[in-house]
Amino acid sequence: MSEQQRTSQQLIATWASFVAICVGIGTMLIQMGRRDAQLVSTVEQVRELGSIVSELAKAQVAFTLTDKQTEERLRELSARLERLERPIK
């Protein structure tokens, strides 16, 4: 093999290595971009879920208060009925 052929092969190998490195770096950057997009999406979903949980908790508190108020009113009505049902002496 002549010196020129050997130099040509080394040049081709060097360029092939350079292209392989560039492809590897490009692939890593694309994967990092995809992960970032997934993280952003996940963060948005977690925020939405937090908002839903907060609203559900508020609704539960409101229902509990309503139940307590209803229970209190029923007790008052029951007491009034008992007074009305007592025989007059």
C-alpha positions in Angstrom: 0.0 0.0 0.0 1.4 3.4 -0.9 1.8 6.3 1.4 -0.9 8.2 -0.4 -3.4 5.3 0.1 -2.5 5.1 3.7 -3.0 8.8 4.2 -6.3 8.7 2.4 -7.5 5.8 4.6 -6.5 7.7 7.7 -8.3 10.8 6.5 -11.4 8.7 5.8 -11.2 7.1 9.3 -10.7 10.5 10.9 -13.8 11.9 9.1 -15.8 8.8 10.0 -14.8 9.2 13.7 -15.8 12.9 13.5 -19.2 12.1 11.9 -19.8 9.4 14.5 -19.0 11.8 17.4 -21.3 14.4 15.9 -24.1 11.9 15.5 -23.6 10.8 19.1 -23.6 14.4 20.4 -26.7 15.2 18.3 -28.5 12.1 19.6 -27.7 13.1 23.2 -29.0 16.6 22.7 -32.2 15.2 21.2 -32.7 12.9 24.1 -32.1 15.7 26.6 -34.7 17.8 24.7 -37.2 15.0 24.9 -36.6 14.6 28.6 -37.0 18.3 29.2 -40.3 18.2 27.3 -41.4 15.3 29.4 -40.4 17.0 32.6 -42.3 20.2 31.6 -45.4 18.1 30.8 -45.1 16.2 34.1 -44.7 19.4 36.1 -47.9 20.8 34.4 -49.8 17.7 35.2 -48.7 17.7 38.8 -49.8 21.4 39.1 -53.2 20.5 37.6 -53.5 17.6 40.0 -52.6 19.8 42.9 -55.3 22.2 41.9 -57.9 19.5 41.6 -56.9 18.1 45.0 -57.2 21.5 46.5 -60.6 22.1 45.0 -61.8 18.7 46.2 -60.6 19.4 49.7 -62.4 22.7 49.8 -65.6 21.0 48.5 -65.2 18.3 51.2 -64.9 21.0 53.9 -68.0 22.8 52.6 -70.0 19.6 52.6 -68.8 18.8 56.1 -69.9 22.2 57.3 -73.2 21.8 55.5 -73.7 18.3 57.1 -72.9 19.8 60.5 -75.3 22.6 60.0 -78.0 20.2 58.8 -77.4 17.9 61.8 -77.6 20.9 64.2 -80.9 22.0 62.6 -82.3 18.5 62.8 -81.4 18.4 66.5 -83.1 21.7 67.1 -86.2 20.5 65.3 -86.2 17.3 67.2 -86.0 19.2 70.5 -88.9 21.4 69.4 -90.9 18.4 68.5 -90.2 16.7 71.8 -91.4 19.9 73.6 -94.6 19.9 71.5 -95.2 16.2 72.2 -94.8 16.4 75.9 -98.1 16.3 77.6 -99.4 19.5 79.0 -99.6 19.3 82.8 
